[in-house]
Amino acid sequence: MSDKNIDLPLSELAQGAIQEKLDYELQKVFDNIHDLNTKATDKRTVTIKLDFIPDDNRQTVNVDSSFTTKLANVTGVSTTVLTGKDLSSGNVQAKELKSNIPGQTFFDNDAAIKTDVGEPVDVIEKEMQRKNIIDLQRGSN
């Protein structure tokens, strides 16, 4: 027999079920800590609440447990979007700016020249030729 007056080891309560739930919540905490989409230094919290509900004779007590876990939020990501109306159709268009400066072309990872929204320049030039669009910077044919 134990020398303690109150002998309720957390790991043994409810046949180990409370410890099992704590282990489950701790796994979520450590997964969140190692998630590169969260801020490393944000605080994470696991709260165990034990409610003690005695009977009328004060001899038996039901113990209910609940767990609340607060994880670090996923870090947000921002980008810039170019928007405007297509002059021929009147439709509103929106595309992500990929070159960091509107109107500036850039080289992608494969050394292909792309527009500010990531479209291959050679494809656009072919489309302009097919539609017989005159590029005023180059002059007429």
C-alpha positions as YAML, in Angstrom:
chain: A
units: angstrom
residues:
- id: 1
  name: MET
  ca: [0.00, 0.00, 0.00]
- id: 2
  name: SER
  ca: [1.17, 3.50, -0.77]
- id: 3
  name: ASP
  ca: [2.22, 5.98, 1.90]
- id: 4
  name: LYS
  ca: [0.45, 8.77, 0.05]
- id: 5
  name: ASN
  ca: [-2.91, 10.02, 1.25]
- id: 6
  name: ILE
  ca: [-3.98, 10.79, -2.31]
- id: 7
  name: ASP
  ca: [-2.69, 8.14, -4.69]
- id: 8
  name: LEU
  ca: [-3.91, 9.06, -8.19]
- id: 9
  name: PRO
  ca: [-1.02, 8.80, -10.68]
- id: 10
  name: LEU
  ca: [-2.07, 10.62, -13.84]
- id: 11
  name: SER
  ca: [-0.55, 7.96, -16.05]
- id: 12
  name: GLU
  ca: [-2.76, 5.29, -14.43]
- id: 13
  name: LEU
  ca: [-6.09, 7.15, -14.19]
- id: 14
  name: ALA
  ca: [-8.89, 5.67, -16.32]
- id: 15
  name: GLN
  ca: [-6.69, 2.66, -17.06]
- id: 16
  name: GLY
  ca: [-4.12, 4.91, -18.73]
- id: 17
  name: ALA
  ca: [-6.63, 6.63, -21.03]
- id: 18
  name: ILE
  ca: [-5.81, 10.14, -19.74]
- id: 19
  name: GLN
  ca: [-2.10, 9.57, -20.38]
- id: 20
  name: GLU
  ca: [-2.95, 8.22, -23.84]
- id: 21
  name: LYS
  ca: [-4.92, 11.38, -24.66]
- id: 22
  name: LEU
  ca: [-2.08, 13.55, -23.34]
- id: 23
  name: ASP
  ca: [0.40, 11.67, -25.53]
- id: 24
  name: TYR
  ca: [-1.88, 12.27, -28.52]
- id: 25
  name: GLU
  ca: [-2.03, 16.02, -27.82]
- id: 26
  name: LEU
  ca: [1.75, 16.17, -27.27]
- id: 27
  name: GLN
  ca: [2.27, 14.53, -30.66]
- id: 28
  name: LYS
  ca: [0.23, 17.34, -32.25]
- id: 29
  name: VAL
  ca: [2.33, 19.93, -30.39]
- id: 30
  name: PHE
  ca: [5.65, 18.49, -31.55]
- id: 31
  name: ASP
  ca: [4.39, 18.02, -35.12]
- id: 32
  name: ASN
  ca: [3.41, 21.70, -35.05]
- id: 33
  name: ILE
  ca: [6.82, 22.71, -33.67]
- id: 34
  name: HIS
  ca: [8.52, 20.96, -36.59]
- id: 35
  name: ASP
  ca: [6.12, 22.39, -39.20]
- id: 36
  name: LEU
  ca: [8.19, 24.90, -41.20]
- id: 37
  name: ASN
  ca: [5.00, 26.82, -41.99]
- id: 38
  name: THR
  ca: [4.74, 27.96, -38.35]
- id: 39
  name: LYS
  ca: [6.86, 30.43, -36.40]
- id: 40
  name: ALA
  ca: [9.41, 28.39, -34.46]
- id: 41
  name: THR
  ca: [9.30, 30.50, -31.30]
- id: 42
  name: ASP
  ca: [5.50, 30.70, -30.94]
- id: 43
  name: LYS
  ca: [4.21, 29.23, -27.69]
- id: 44
  name: ARG
  ca: [2.18, 26.00, -27.81]
- id: 45
  name: THR
  ca: [-0.05, 24.95, -24.90]
- id: 46
  name: VAL
  ca: [-1.73, 21.77, -23.72]
- id: 47
  name: THR
  ca: [-4.25, 22.22, -20.92]
- id: 48
  name: ILE
  ca: [-5.62, 19.24, -19.01]
- id: 49
  name: LYS
  ca: [-8.81, 19.92, -17.10]
- id: 50
  name: LEU
  ca: [-9.95, 17.43, -14.47]
- id: 51
  name: ASP
  ca: [-13.49, 17.83, -13.13]
- id: 52
  name: PHE
  ca: [-14.26, 16.04, -9.86]
- id: 53
  name: ILE
  ca: [-17.96, 15.22, -9.37]
- id: 54
  name: PRO
  ca: [-18.73, 13.60, -5.98]
- id: 55
  name: ASP
  ca: [-21.90, 11.68, -5.21]
- id: 56
  name: ASP
  ca: [-24.33, 12.70, -2.44]
- id: 57
  name: ASN
  ca: [-22.46, 10.63, 0.15]
- id: 58
  name: ARG
  ca: [-19.08, 12.11, -0.83]
- id: 59
  name: GLN
  ca: [-17.64, 8.62, -1.11]
- id: 60
  name: THR
  ca: [-17.34, 8.12, -4.86]
- id: 61
  name: VAL
  ca: [-16.11, 10.79, -7.21]
- id: 62
  name: ASN
  ca: [-16.36, 10.75, -10.99]
- id: 63
  name: VAL
  ca: [-13.37, 12.33, -12.66]
- id: 64
  name: ASP
  ca: [-13.93, 13.78, -16.12]
- id: 65
  name: SER
  ca: [-10.98, 14.94, -18.17]
- id: 66
  name: SER
  ca: [-10.79, 17.30, -21.10]
- id: 67
  name: PHE
  ca: [-7.89, 18.56, -23.14]
- id: 68
  name: THR
  ca: [-7.38, 21.86, -24.94]
- id: 69
  name: THR
  ca: [-4.44, 22.32, -27.25]
- id: 70
  name: LYS
  ca: [-3.29, 25.66, -28.68]
- id: 71
  name: LEU
  ca: [-0.86, 25.33, -31.57]
- id: 72
  name: ALA
  ca: [1.11, 27.97, -33.42]
- id: 73
  name: ASN
  ca: [-0.75, 29.42, -36.38]
- id: 74
  name: VAL
  ca: [0.44, 28.67, -39.88]
- id: 75
  name: THR
  ca: [2.44, 31.62, -41.20]
- id: 76
  name: GLY
  ca: [0.66, 33.55, -43.93]
- id: 77
  name: VAL
  ca: [2.10, 34.17, -47.38]
- id: 78
  name: SER
  ca: [1.53, 37.26, -49.50]
- id: 79
  name: THR
  ca: [1.92, 37.98, -53.19]
- id: 80
  name: THR
  ca: [1.10, 40.77, -55.64]
- id: 81
  name: VAL
  ca: [-1.63, 40.46, -58.24]
- id: 82
  name: LEU
  ca: [-1.96, 42.58, -61.38]
- id: 83
  name: THR
  ca: [-5.51, 43.33, -62.48]
- id: 84
  name: GLY
  ca: [-7.20, 45.23, -65.25]
- id: 85
  name: LYS
  ca: [-9.74, 44.96, -68.07]
- id: 86
  name: ASP
  ca: [-9.08, 43.29, -71.39]
- id: 87
  name: LEU
  ca: [-9.69, 46.11, -73.90]
- id: 88
  name: SER
  ca: [-11.09, 43.85, -76.61]
- id: 89
  name: SER
  ca: [-13.47, 41.75, -74.46]
- id: 90
  name: GLY
  ca: [-14.06, 44.07, -71.50]
- id: 91
  name: ASN
  ca: [-13.48, 41.15, -69.10]
- id: 92
  name: VAL
  ca: [-11.70, 41.78, -65.83]
- id: 93
  name: GLN
  ca: [-8.48, 39.79, -65.54]
- id: 94
  name: ALA
  ca: [-6.12, 39.08, -62.65]
- id: 95
  name: LYS
  ca: [-2.73, 37.37, -62.67]
- id: 96
  name: GLU
  ca: [0.03, 37.02, -60.12]
- id: 97
  name: LEU
  ca: [3.01, 39.32, -60.62]
- id: 98
  name: LYS
  ca: [6.05, 37.08, -60.88]
- id: 99
  name: SER
  ca: [8.81, 39.53, -61.92]
- id: 100
  name: ASN
  ca: [8.44, 41.83, -58.87]
- id: 101
  name: ILE
  ca: [8.01, 44.87, -61.16]
- id: 102
  name: PRO
  ca: [4.99, 45.34, -63.48]
- id: 103
  name: GLY
  ca: [6.00, 45.22, -67.15]
- id: 104
  name: GLN
  ca: [9.43, 43.69, -66.48]
- id: 105
  name: THR
  ca: [10.39, 40.37, -68.03]
- id: 106
  name: PHE
  ca: [12.50, 37.85, -66.13]
- id: 107
  name: PHE
  ca: [14.39, 34.57, -66.55]
- id: 108
  name: ASP
  ca: [12.78, 31.59, -64.86]
- id: 109
  name: ASN
  ca: [14.66, 28.63, -63.37]
- id: 110
  name: ASP
  ca: [14.98, 27.04, -66.84]
- id: 111
  name: ALA
  ca: [16.47, 30.27, -68.33]
- id: 112
  name: ALA
  ca: [13.29, 30.94, -70.33]
- id: 113
  name: ILE
  ca: [12.26, 34.59, -70.71]
- id: 114
  name: LYS
  ca: [8.84, 35.21, -69.20]
- id: 115
  name: THR
  ca: [6.50, 38.18, -68.85]
- id: 116
  name: ASP
  ca: [5.81, 39.82, -65.51]
- id: 117
  name: VAL
  ca: [2.99, 37.31, -64.94]
- id: 118
  name: GLY
  ca: [5.07, 34.26, -65.88]
- id: 119
  name: GLU
  ca: [3.95, 33.67, -69.47]
- id: 120
  name: PRO
  ca: [6.66, 32.65, -71.97]
- id: 121
  name: VAL
  ca: [7.57, 35.65, -74.13]
- id: 122
  name: ASP
  ca: [8.06, 33.55, -77.29]
- id: 123
  name: VAL
  ca: [4.50, 32.17, -77.02]
- id: 124
  name: ILE
  ca: [3.08, 35.70, -76.75]
- id: 125
  name: GLU
  ca: [5.14, 36.89, -79.72]
- id: 126
  name: LYS
  ca: [3.88, 33.99, -81.85]
- id: 127
  name: GLU
  ca: [0.31, 34.80, -80.82]
- id: 128
  name: MET
  ca: [0.85, 38.46, -81.81]
- id: 129
  name: GLN
  ca: [2.17, 37.40, -85.23]
- id: 130
  name: ARG
  ca: [-0.76, 35.02, -85.74]
- id: 131
  name: LYS
  ca: [-3.22, 37.82, -84.99]
- id: 132
  name: ASN
  ca: [-1.27, 40.28, -87.18]
- id: 133
  name: ILE
  ca: [-0.71, 42.63, -84.24]
- id: 134
  name: ILE
  ca: [1.89, 45.29, -84.95]
- id: 135
  name: ASP
  ca: [4.50, 45.76, -82.24]
- id: 136
  name: LEU
  ca: [5.21, 49.51, -82.36]
- id: 137
  name: GLN
  ca: [8.52, 48.97, -80.64]
- id: 138
  name: ARG
  ca: [9.68, 46.81, -83.57]
- id: 139
  name: GLY
  ca: [7.89, 48.67, -86.35]
- id: 140
  name: SER
  ca: [5.65, 47.17, -89.05]
- id: 141
  name: ASN
  ca: [6.51, 44.17, -91.27]
...
